């Protein structure tokens, strides 16, 4: 499962960079779920954050487009 979690973290990081080039992703350390916050790398302001971790299994079934929309919604549509 670790490989799946790493792959999903990489995918989240890639999509955050697409949406916000100066974004930095901070992850919660859980083996089978991924919680994260998107920070402005210049100011350390939290731009978006999950309220509960997302299960790795659920993320693997979601498209990149779904993940882009999800991250954008986390930021109130501002990302």
mmCIF file as gemmi writes it, N, C-alpha and C atoms, coordinates in Angstrom:
data_model
loop_
_atom_site.group_PDB
_atom_site.id
_atom_site.type_symbol
_atom_site.label_atom_id
_atom_site.label_alt_id
_atom_site.label_comp_id
_atom_site.label_asym_id
_atom_site.label_entity_id
_atom_site.label_seq_id
_atom_site.pdbx_PDB_ins_code
_atom_site.Cartn_x
_atom_site.Cartn_y
_atom_site.Cartn_z
_atom_site.occupancy
_atom_site.B_iso_or_equiv
_atom_site.pdbx_formal_charge
_atom_site.auth_seq_id
_atom_site.auth_asym_id
_atom_site.pdbx_PDB_model_num
ATOM 1 N N . UNK Axp A 1 ? 0.834 -1.203 0 1 0 ? 1 A 1
ATOM 2 C CA . UNK Axp A 1 ? 0 0 0 1 0 ? 1 A 1
ATOM 3 C C . UNK Axp A 1 ? 0.865 1.248 0 1 0 ? 1 A 1
ATOM 4 N N . UNK Axp A 2 ? 2.093 1.162 0.525 1 0 ? 2 A 1
ATOM 5 C CA . UNK Axp A 2 ? 2.973 2.322 0.574 1 0 ? 2 A 1
ATOM 6 C C . UNK Axp A 2 ? 3.237 2.918 -0.79 1 0 ? 2 A 1
ATOM 7 N N . UNK Axp A 3 ? 3.424 2.045 -1.797 1 0 ? 3 A 1
ATOM 8 C CA . UNK Axp A 3 ? 3.659 2.533 -3.149 1 0 ? 3 A 1
ATOM 9 C C . UNK Axp A 3 ? 2.467 3.315 -3.666 1 0 ? 3 A 1
ATOM 10 N N . UNK Axp A 4 ? 1.259 2.828 -3.375 1 0 ? 4 A 1
ATOM 11 C CA . UNK Axp A 4 ? 0.057 3.541 -3.783 1 0 ? 4 A 1
ATOM 12 C C . UNK Axp A 4 ? -0.023 4.908 -3.097 1 0 ? 4 A 1
ATOM 13 N N . UNK Axp A 5 ? 0.287 4.944 -1.807 1 0 ? 5 A 1
ATOM 14 C CA . UNK Axp A 5 ? 0.246 6.21 -1.066 1 0 ? 5 A 1
ATOM 15 C C . UNK Axp A 5 ? 1.276 7.185 -1.623 1 0 ? 5 A 1
ATOM 16 N N . UNK Axp A 6 ? 2.481 6.693 -1.906 1 0 ? 6 A 1
ATOM 17 C CA . UNK Axp A 6 ? 3.516 7.562 -2.484 1 0 ? 6 A 1
ATOM 18 C C . UNK Axp A 6 ? 3.085 8.092 -3.849 1 0 ? 6 A 1
ATOM 19 N N . UNK Axp A 7 ? 2.491 7.224 -4.65 1 0 ? 7 A 1
ATOM 20 C CA . UNK Axp A 7 ? 2.033 7.639 -5.979 1 0 ? 7 A 1
ATOM 21 C C . UNK Axp A 7 ? 0.952 8.709 -5.867 1 0 ? 7 A 1
ATOM 22 N N . UNK Axp A 8 ? 0.049 8.558 -4.91 1 0 ? 8 A 1
ATOM 23 C CA . UNK Axp A 8 ? -1.02 9.546 -4.746 1 0 ? 8 A 1
ATOM 24 C C . UNK Axp A 8 ? -0.46 10.867 -4.205 1 0 ? 8 A 1
ATOM 25 N N . UNK Axp A 9 ? 0.505 10.802 -3.3 1 0 ? 9 A 1
ATOM 26 C CA . UNK Axp A 9 ? 1.144 12.038 -2.816 1 0 ? 9 A 1
ATOM 27 C C . UNK Axp A 9 ? 1.84 12.759 -3.967 1 0 ? 9 A 1
ATOM 28 N N . UNK Axp A 10 ? 2.533 12.002 -4.813 1 0 ? 10 A 1
ATOM 29 C CA . UNK Axp A 10 ? 3.193 12.596 -5.982 1 0 ? 10 A 1
ATOM 30 C C . UNK Axp A 10 ? 2.164 13.248 -6.902 1 0 ? 10 A 1
ATOM 31 N N . UNK Axp A 11 ? 1.049 12.576 -7.092 1 0 ? 11 A 1
ATOM 32 C CA . UNK Axp A 11 ? -0.007 13.107 -7.971 1 0 ? 11 A 1
ATOM 33 C C . UNK Axp A 11 ? -0.608 14.375 -7.39 1 0 ? 11 A 1
ATOM 34 N N . UNK Axp A 12 ? -0.879 14.385 -6.093 1 0 ? 12 A 1
ATOM 35 C CA . UNK Axp A 12 ? -1.399 15.591 -5.436 1 0 ? 12 A 1
ATOM 36 C C . UNK Axp A 12 ? -0.403 16.728 -5.591 1 0 ? 12 A 1
ATOM 37 N N . UNK Axp A 13 ? 0.864 16.455 -5.341 1 0 ? 13 A 1
ATOM 38 C CA . UNK Axp A 13 ? 1.897 17.489 -5.473 1 0 ? 13 A 1
ATOM 39 C C . UNK Axp A 13 ? 1.974 18.05 -6.882 1 0 ? 13 A 1
ATOM 40 N N . UNK Axp A 14 ? 1.887 17.181 -7.881 1 0 ? 14 A 1
ATOM 41 C CA . UNK Axp A 14 ? 1.942 17.622 -9.281 1 0 ? 14 A 1
ATOM 42 C C . UNK Axp A 14 ? 0.751 18.516 -9.61 1 0 ? 14 A 1
ATOM 43 N N . UNK Axp A 15 ? -0.427 18.126 -9.161 1 0 ? 15 A 1
ATOM 44 C CA . UNK Axp A 15 ? -1.626 18.901 -9.461 1 0 ? 15 A 1
ATOM 45 C C . UNK Axp A 15 ? -1.613 20.233 -8.721 1 0 ? 15 A 1
ATOM 46 N N . UNK Axp A 16 ? -1.145 20.247 -7.483 1 0 ? 16 A 1
ATOM 47 C CA . UNK Axp A 16 ? -1.03 21.518 -6.753 1 0 ? 16 A 1
ATOM 48 C C . UNK Axp A 16 ? -0.099 22.46 -7.509 1 0 ? 16 A 1
ATOM 49 N N . UNK Axp A 17 ? 1.009 21.951 -8.029 1 0 ? 17 A 1
ATOM 50 C CA . UNK Axp A 17 ? 1.936 22.799 -8.797 1 0 ? 17 A 1
ATOM 51 C C . UNK Axp A 17 ? 1.288 23.351 -10.063 1 0 ? 17 A 1
ATOM 52 N N . UNK Axp A 18 ? 0.402 22.562 -10.679 1 0 ? 18 A 1
ATOM 53 C CA . UNK Axp A 18 ? -0.32 23.047 -11.858 1 0 ? 18 A 1
ATOM 54 C C . UNK Axp A 18 ? -1.259 24.188 -11.479 1 0 ? 18 A 1
ATOM 55 N N . UNK Axp A 19 ? -1.966 24.008 -10.366 1 0 ? 19 A 1
ATOM 56 C CA . UNK Axp A 19 ? -2.955 24.995 -9.945 1 0 ? 19 A 1
ATOM 57 C C . UNK Axp A 19 ? -2.33 26.225 -9.315 1 0 ? 19 A 1
ATOM 58 N N . UNK Axp A 20 ? -1.263 26.017 -8.565 1 0 ? 20 A 1
ATOM 59 C CA . UNK Axp A 20 ? -0.627 27.11 -7.833 1 0 ? 20 A 1
ATOM 60 C C . UNK Axp A 20 ? 0.883 26.886 -7.836 1 0 ? 20 A 1
ATOM 61 N N . UNK Axp A 21 ? 1.596 27.474 -8.792 1 0 ? 21 A 1
ATOM 62 C CA . UNK Axp A 21 ? 3.032 27.207 -8.941 1 0 ? 21 A 1
ATOM 63 C C . UNK Axp A 21 ? 3.869 27.47 -7.682 1 0 ? 21 A 1
ATOM 64 N N . UNK Axp A 22 ? 3.42 28.373 -6.826 1 0 ? 22 A 1
ATOM 65 C CA . UNK Axp A 22 ? 4.172 28.661 -5.607 1 0 ? 22 A 1
ATOM 66 C C . UNK Axp A 22 ? 3.621 27.894 -4.407 1 0 ? 22 A 1
ATOM 67 N N . UNK Axp A 23 ? 2.782 26.879 -4.68 1 0 ? 23 A 1
ATOM 68 C CA . UNK Axp A 23 ? 2.189 26.095 -3.601 1 0 ? 23 A 1
ATOM 69 C C . UNK Axp A 23 ? 3.149 25.037 -3.079 1 0 ? 23 A 1
ATOM 70 N N . UNK Axp A 24 ? 3.008 24.751 -1.825 1 0 ? 24 A 1
ATOM 71 C CA . UNK Axp A 24 ? 3.792 23.723 -1.152 1 0 ? 24 A 1
ATOM 72 C C . UNK Axp A 24 ? 2.804 22.819 -0.432 1 0 ? 24 A 1
ATOM 73 N N . UNK Axp A 25 ? 2.952 21.517 -0.577 1 0 ? 25 A 1
ATOM 74 C CA . UNK Axp A 25 ? 2.031 20.577 0.047 1 0 ? 25 A 1
ATOM 75 C C . UNK Axp A 25 ? 2.681 19.987 1.292 1 0 ? 25 A 1
ATOM 76 N N . UNK Axp A 26 ? 1.968 20.042 2.4 1 0 ? 26 A 1
ATOM 77 C CA . UNK Axp A 26 ? 2.389 19.405 3.652 1 0 ? 26 A 1
ATOM 78 C C . UNK Axp A 26 ? 1.418 18.258 3.894 1 0 ? 26 A 1
ATOM 79 N N . UNK Axp A 27 ? 1.964 17.06 4.091 1 0 ? 27 A 1
ATOM 80 C CA . UNK Axp A 27 ? 1.144 15.865 4.264 1 0 ? 27 A 1
ATOM 81 C C . UNK Axp A 27 ? 1.094 15.434 5.718 1 0 ? 27 A 1
ATOM 82 N N . UNK Axp A 28 ? -0.059 14.868 6.116 1 0 ? 28 A 1
ATOM 83 C CA . UNK Axp A 28 ? -0.176 14.181 7.396 1 0 ? 28 A 1
ATOM 84 C C . UNK Axp A 28 ? 0.418 12.789 7.214 1 0 ? 28 A 1
ATOM 85 N N . UNK Axp A 29 ? 1.054 12.31 8.246 1 0 ? 29 A 1
ATOM 86 C CA . UNK Axp A 29 ? 1.694 10.996 8.172 1 0 ? 29 A 1
ATOM 87 C C . UNK Axp A 29 ? 0.726 9.9 8.594 1 0 ? 29 A 1
ATOM 88 N N . UNK Axp A 30 ? 0.048 9.316 7.634 1 0 ? 30 A 1
ATOM 89 C CA . UNK Axp A 30 ? -0.802 8.154 7.872 1 0 ? 30 A 1
ATOM 90 C C . UNK Axp A 30 ? -0.54 7.157 6.748 1 0 ? 30 A 1
ATOM 91 N N . UNK Axp A 31 ? -0.489 5.867 7.051 1 0 ? 31 A 1
ATOM 92 C CA . UNK Axp A 31 ? -0.107 4.888 6.025 1 0 ? 31 A 1
ATOM 93 C C . UNK Axp A 31 ? -1.156 4.618 4.954 1 0 ? 31 A 1
ATOM 94 N N . UNK Axp A 32 ? -2.437 4.649 5.296 1 0 ? 32 A 1
ATOM 95 C CA . UNK Axp A 32 ? -3.455 4.268 4.326 1 0 ? 32 A 1
ATOM 96 C C . UNK Axp A 32 ? -4.407 5.401 3.96 1 0 ? 32 A 1
ATOM 97 N N . UNK Axp A 33 ? -4.103 6.591 4.428 1 0 ? 33 A 1
ATOM 98 C CA . UNK Axp A 33 ? -4.923 7.762 4.103 1 0 ? 33 A 1
ATOM 99 C C . UNK Axp A 33 ? -4.005 8.966 3.966 1 0 ? 33 A 1
ATOM 100 N N . UNK Axp A 34 ? -4.459 9.948 3.203 1 0 ? 34 A 1
ATOM 101 C CA . UNK Axp A 34 ? -3.642 11.135 2.946 1 0 ? 34 A 1
ATOM 102 C C . UNK Axp A 34 ? -4.416 12.38 3.337 1 0 ? 34 A 1
ATOM 103 N N . UNK Axp A 35 ? -3.92 13.058 4.328 1 0 ? 35 A 1
ATOM 104 C CA . UNK Axp A 35 ? -4.41 14.381 4.674 1 0 ? 35 A 1
ATOM 105 C C . UNK Axp A 35 ? -3.344 15.369 4.226 1 0 ? 35 A 1
ATOM 106 N N . UNK Axp A 36 ? -3.75 16.537 3.797 1 0 ? 36 A 1
ATOM 107 C CA . UNK Axp A 36 ? -2.748 17.491 3.335 1 0 ? 36 A 1
ATOM 108 C C . UNK Axp A 36 ? -3.249 18.922 3.448 1 0 ? 36 A 1
ATOM 109 N N . UNK Axp A 37 ? -2.289 19.81 3.457 1 0 ? 37 A 1
ATOM 110 C CA . UNK Axp A 37 ? -2.566 21.242 3.411 1 0 ? 37 A 1
ATOM 111 C C . UNK Axp A 37 ? -1.724 21.829 2.29 1 0 ? 37 A 1
ATOM 112 N N . UNK Axp A 38 ? -2.283 22.806 1.604 1 0 ? 38 A 1
ATOM 113 C CA . UNK Axp A 38 ? -1.548 23.526 0.563 1 0 ? 38 A 1
ATOM 114 C C . UNK Axp A 38 ? -1.185 24.885 1.15 1 0 ? 38 A 1
ATOM 115 N N . UNK Axp A 39 ? 0.108 25.165 1.167 1 0 ? 39 A 1
ATOM 116 C CA . UNK Axp A 39 ? 0.615 26.427 1.697 1 0 ? 39 A 1
ATOM 117 C C . UNK Axp A 39 ? 1.175 27.272 0.575 1 0 ? 39 A 1
ATOM 118 N N . UNK Axp A 40 ? 1.086 28.582 0.714 1 0 ? 40 A 1
ATOM 119 C CA . UNK Axp A 40 ? 1.78 29.491 -0.184 1 0 ? 40 A 1
ATOM 120 C C . UNK Axp A 40 ? 3.246 29.437 0.221 1 0 ? 40 A 1
ATOM 121 N N . UNK Axp A 41 ? 4.092 29.004 -0.668 1 0 ? 41 A 1
ATOM 122 C CA . UNK Axp A 41 ? 5.512 28.819 -0.359 1 0 ? 41 A 1
ATOM 123 C C . UNK Axp A 41 ? 6.201 30.134 -0.003 1 0 ? 41 A 1
ATOM 124 N N . UNK Axp A 42 ? 5.645 31.247 -0.446 1 0 ? 42 A 1
ATOM 125 C CA . UNK Axp A 42 ? 6.262 32.545 -0.164 1 0 ? 42 A 1
ATOM 126 C C . UNK Axp A 42 ? 5.875 33.098 1.207 1 0 ? 42 A 1
ATOM 127 N N . UNK Axp A 43 ? 4.627 32.83 1.629 1 0 ? 43 A 1
ATOM 128 C CA . UNK Axp A 43 ? 4.137 33.439 2.873 1 0 ? 43 A 1
ATOM 129 C C . UNK Axp A 43 ? 3.757 32.422 3.948 1 0 ? 43 A 1
ATOM 130 N N . UNK Axp A 44 ? 3.764 31.137 3.615 1 0 ? 44 A 1
ATOM 131 C CA . UNK Axp A 44 ? 3.337 30.046 4.507 1 0 ? 44 A 1
ATOM 132 C C . UNK Axp A 44 ? 1.855 30.133 4.882 1 0 ? 44 A 1
ATOM 133 N N . UNK Axp A 45 ? 1.088 30.911 4.151 1 0 ? 45 A 1
ATOM 134 C CA . UNK Axp A 45 ? -0.355 31.003 4.355 1 0 ? 45 A 1
ATOM 135 C C . UNK Axp A 45 ? -1.013 29.706 3.902 1 0 ? 45 A 1
ATOM 136 N N . UNK Axp A 46 ? -1.938 29.168 4.688 1 0 ? 46 A 1
ATOM 137 C CA . UNK Axp A 46 ? -2.677 27.97 4.293 1 0 ? 46 A 1
ATOM 138 C C . UNK Axp A 46 ? -3.711 28.375 3.253 1 0 ? 46 A 1
ATOM 139 N N . UNK Axp A 47 ? -3.605 27.773 2.085 1 0 ? 47 A 1
ATOM 140 C CA . UNK Axp A 47 ? -4.523 28.068 0.989 1 0 ? 47 A 1
ATOM 141 C C . UNK Axp A 47 ? -5.679 27.074 0.939 1 0 ? 47 A 1
ATOM 142 N N . UNK Axp A 48 ? -5.407 25.856 1.365 1 0 ? 48 A 1
ATOM 143 C CA . UNK Axp A 48 ? -6.41 24.798 1.341 1 0 ? 48 A 1
ATOM 144 C C . UNK Axp A 48 ? -5.939 23.685 2.259 1 0 ? 48 A 1
ATOM 145 N N . UNK Axp A 49 ? -6.889 22.953 2.828 1 0 ? 49 A 1
ATOM 146 C CA . UNK Axp A 49 ? -6.528 21.823 3.682 1 0 ? 49 A 1
ATOM 147 C C . UNK Axp A 49 ? -7.692 20.847 3.764 1 0 ? 49 A 1
ATOM 148 N N . UNK Axp A 50 ? -7.355 19.569 3.831 1 0 ? 50 A 1
ATOM 149 C CA . UNK Axp A 50 ? -8.385 18.565 4.02 1 0 ? 50 A 1
ATOM 150 C C . UNK Axp A 50 ? -8.804 18.573 5.49 1 0 ? 50 A 1
ATOM 151 N N . UNK Axp A 51 ? -10.09 18.375 5.733 1 0 ? 51 A 1
ATOM 152 C CA . UNK Axp A 51 ? -10.561 18.3 7.118 1 0 ? 51 A 1
ATOM 153 C C . UNK Axp A 51 ? -10.393 16.89 7.667 1 0 ? 51 A 1
ATOM 154 N N . UNK Axp A 52 ? -10.483 15.905 6.809 1 0 ? 52 A 1
ATOM 155 C CA . UNK Axp A 52 ? -10.223 14.517 7.175 1 0 ? 52 A 1
ATOM 156 C C . UNK Axp A 52 ? -9.368 13.902 6.072 1 0 ? 52 A 1
ATOM 157 N N . UNK Axp A 53 ? -8.496 12.969 6.429 1 0 ? 53 A 1
ATOM 158 C CA . UNK Axp A 53 ? -7.658 12.333 5.402 1 0 ? 53 A 1
ATOM 159 C C . UNK Axp A 53 ? -8.497 11.568 4.381 1 0 ? 53 A 1
ATOM 160 N N . UNK Axp A 54 ? -7.996 11.53 3.17 1 0 ? 54 A 1
ATOM 161 C CA . UNK Axp A 54 ? -8.637 10.78 2.086 1 0 ? 54 A 1
ATOM 162 C C . UNK Axp A 54 ? -8.001 9.4 2.014 1 0 ? 54 A 1
ATOM 163 N N . UNK Axp A 55 ? -8.813 8.374 1.905 1 0 ? 55 A 1
ATOM 164 C CA . UNK Axp A 55 ? -8.268 7.023 1.825 1 0 ? 55 A 1
ATOM 165 C C . UNK Axp A 55 ? -7.546 6.831 0.492 1 0 ? 55 A 1
ATOM 166 N N . UNK Axp A 56 ? -6.358 6.236 0.572 1 0 ? 56 A 1
ATOM 167 C CA . UNK Axp A 56 ? -5.553 6.008 -0.628 1 0 ? 56 A 1
ATOM 168 C C . UNK Axp A 56 ? -6.359 5.217 -1.652 1 0 ? 56 A 1
ATOM 169 N N . UNK Axp A 57 ? -7.057 4.201 -1.204 1 0 ? 57 A 1
ATOM 170 C CA . UNK Axp A 57 ? -7.86 3.359 -2.109 1 0 ? 57 A 1
ATOM 171 C C . UNK Axp A 57 ? -8.878 4.203 -2.882 1 0 ? 57 A 1
ATOM 172 N N . UNK Axp A 58 ? -9.508 5.165 -2.208 1 0 ? 58 A 1
ATOM 173 C CA . UNK Axp A 58 ? -10.492 6.023 -2.88 1 0 ? 58 A 1
ATOM 174 C C . UNK Axp A 58 ? -9.828 6.938 -3.9 1 0 ? 58 A 1
ATOM 175 N N . UNK Axp A 59 ? -8.657 7.461 -3.561 1 0 ? 59 A 1
ATOM 176 C CA . UNK Axp A 59 ? -7.958 8.37 -4.479 1 0 ? 59 A 1
ATOM 177 C C . UNK Axp A 59 ? -7.512 7.679 -5.755 1 0 ? 59 A 1
ATOM 178 N N . UNK Axp A 60 ? -7.114 6.41 -5.657 1 0 ? 60 A 1
ATOM 179 C CA . UNK Axp A 60 ? -6.638 5.716 -6.859 1 0 ? 60 A 1
ATOM 180 C C . UNK Axp A 60 ? -7.739 5.571 -7.902 1 0 ? 60 A 1
ATOM 181 N N . UNK Axp A 61 ? -8.997 5.593 -7.469 1 0 ? 61 A 1
ATOM 182 C CA . UNK Axp A 61 ? -10.111 5.479 -8.402 1 0 ? 61 A 1
ATOM 183 C C . UNK Axp A 61 ? -10.597 6.798 -8.962 1 0 ? 61 A 1
ATOM 184 N N . UNK Axp A 62 ? -10.006 7.895 -8.545 1 0 ? 62 A 1
ATOM 185 C CA . UNK Axp A 62 ? -10.43 9.224 -8.996 1 0 ? 62 A 1
ATOM 186 C C . UNK Axp A 62 ? -9.498 9.731 -10.094 1 0 ? 62 A 1
ATOM 187 N N . UNK Axp A 63 ? -10.065 10.466 -11.024 1 0 ? 63 A 1
ATOM 188 C CA . UNK Axp A 63 ? -9.273 11.022 -12.127 1 0 ? 63 A 1
ATOM 189 C C . UNK Axp A 63 ? -8.492 12.259 -11.664 1 0 ? 63 A 1
ATOM 190 N N . UNK Axp A 64 ? -7.511 12.647 -12.453 1 0 ? 64 A 1
ATOM 191 C CA . UNK Axp A 64 ? -6.775 13.879 -12.176 1 0 ? 64 A 1
ATOM 192 C C . UNK Axp A 64 ? -7.716 15.08 -12.203 1 0 ? 64 A 1
ATOM 193 N N . UNK Axp A 65 ? -8.678 15.071 -13.116 1 0 ? 65 A 1
ATOM 194 C CA . UNK Axp A 65 ? -9.627 16.178 -13.206 1 0 ? 65 A 1
ATOM 195 C C . UNK Axp A 65 ? -10.452 16.29 -11.922 1 0 ? 65 A 1
ATOM 196 N N . UNK Axp A 66 ? -10.891 15.155 -11.383 1 0 ? 66 A 1
ATOM 197 C CA . UNK Axp A 66 ? -11.63 15.162 -10.117 1 0 ? 66 A 1
ATOM 198 C C . UNK Axp A 66 ? -10.759 15.736 -9.003 1 0 ? 66 A 1
ATOM 199 N N . UNK Axp A 67 ? -9.504 15.322 -8.97 1 0 ? 67 A 1
ATOM 200 C CA . UNK Axp A 67 ? -8.591 15.791 -7.929 1 0 ? 67 A 1
ATOM 201 C C . UNK Axp A 67 ? -8.323 17.297 -8.055 1 0 ? 67 A 1
ATOM 202 N N . UNK Axp A 68 ? -8.186 17.798 -9.281 1 0 ? 68 A 1
ATOM 203 C CA . UNK Axp A 68 ? -8.028 19.243 -9.493 1 0 ? 68 A 1
ATOM 204 C C . UNK Axp A 68 ? -9.22 20.011 -8.923 1 0 ? 68 A 1
ATOM 205 N N . UNK Axp A 69 ? -10.415 19.541 -9.248 1 0 ? 69 A 1
ATOM 206 C CA . UNK Axp A 69 ? -11.628 20.207 -8.753 1 0 ? 69 A 1
ATOM 207 C C . UNK Axp A 69 ? -11.721 20.127 -7.231 1 0 ? 69 A 1
ATOM 208 N N . UNK Axp A 70 ? -11.371 18.981 -6.666 1 0 ? 70 A 1
ATOM 209 C CA . UNK Axp A 70 ? -11.407 18.804 -5.22 1 0 ? 70 A 1
ATOM 210 C C . UNK Axp A 70 ? -10.458 19.779 -4.533 1 0 ? 70 A 1
ATOM 211 N N . UNK Axp A 71 ? -9.228 19.874 -5.013 1 0 ? 71 A 1
ATOM 212 C CA . UNK Axp A 71 ? -8.244 20.774 -4.415 1 0 ? 71 A 1
ATOM 213 C C . UNK Axp A 71 ? -8.694 22.217 -4.562 1 0 ? 71 A 1
ATOM 214 N N . UNK Axp A 72 ? -9.24 22.561 -5.713 1 0 ? 72 A 1
ATOM 215 C CA . UNK Axp A 72 ? -9.736 23.916 -5.92 1 0 ? 72 A 1
ATOM 216 C C . UNK Axp A 72 ? -10.86 24.237 -4.948 1 0 ? 72 A 1
ATOM 217 N N . UNK Axp A 73 ? -11.772 23.289 -4.738 1 0 ? 73 A 1
ATOM 218 C CA . UNK Axp A 73 ? -12.869 23.498 -3.793 1 0 ? 73 A 1
ATOM 219 C C . UNK Axp A 73 ? -12.365 23.643 -2.358 1 0 ? 73 A 1
ATOM 220 N N . UNK Axp A 74 ? -11.307 22.889 -2.021 1 0 ? 74 A 1
ATOM 221 C CA . UNK Axp A 74 ? -10.734 23.03 -0.671 1 0 ? 74 A 1
ATOM 222 C C . UNK Axp A 74 ? -10.28 24.462 -0.421 1 0 ? 74 A 1
ATOM 223 N N . UNK Axp A 75 ? -9.799 25.094 -1.478 1 0 ? 75 A 1
ATOM 224 C CA . UNK Axp A 75 ? -9.33 26.48 -1.351 1 0 ? 75 A 1
ATOM 225 C C . UNK Axp A 75 ? -10.426 27.496 -1.585 1 0 ? 75 A 1
ATOM 226 N N . UNK Axp A 76 ? -11.669 27.081 -1.51 1 0 ? 76 A 1
ATOM 227 C CA . UNK Axp A 76 ? -12.784 27.984 -1.713 1 0 ? 76 A 1
ATOM 228 C C . UNK Axp A 76 ? -12.931 28.44 -3.151 1 0 ? 76 A 1
ATOM 229 N N . UNK Axp A 77 ? -12.347 27.672 -4.075 1 0 ? 77 A 1
ATOM 230 C CA . UNK Axp A 77 ? -12.409 28.017 -5.49 1 0 ? 77 A 1
ATOM 231 C C . UNK Axp A 77 ? -11.386 29.062 -5.905 1 0 ? 77 A 1
ATOM 232 N N . UNK Axp A 78 ? -10.532 29.484 -4.953 1 0 ? 78 A 1
ATOM 233 C CA . UNK Axp A 78 ? -9.54 30.516 -5.24 1 0 ? 78 A 1
ATOM 234 C C . UNK Axp A 78 ? -8.252 29.962 -5.849 1 0 ? 78 A 1
ATOM 235 N N . UNK Axp A 79 ? -8.083 28.663 -5.81 1 0 ? 79 A 1
ATOM 236 C CA . UNK Axp A 79 ? -6.859 28.076 -6.359 1 0 ? 79 A 1
ATOM 237 C C . UNK Axp A 79 ? -7.132 27.706 -7.795 1 0 ? 79 A 1
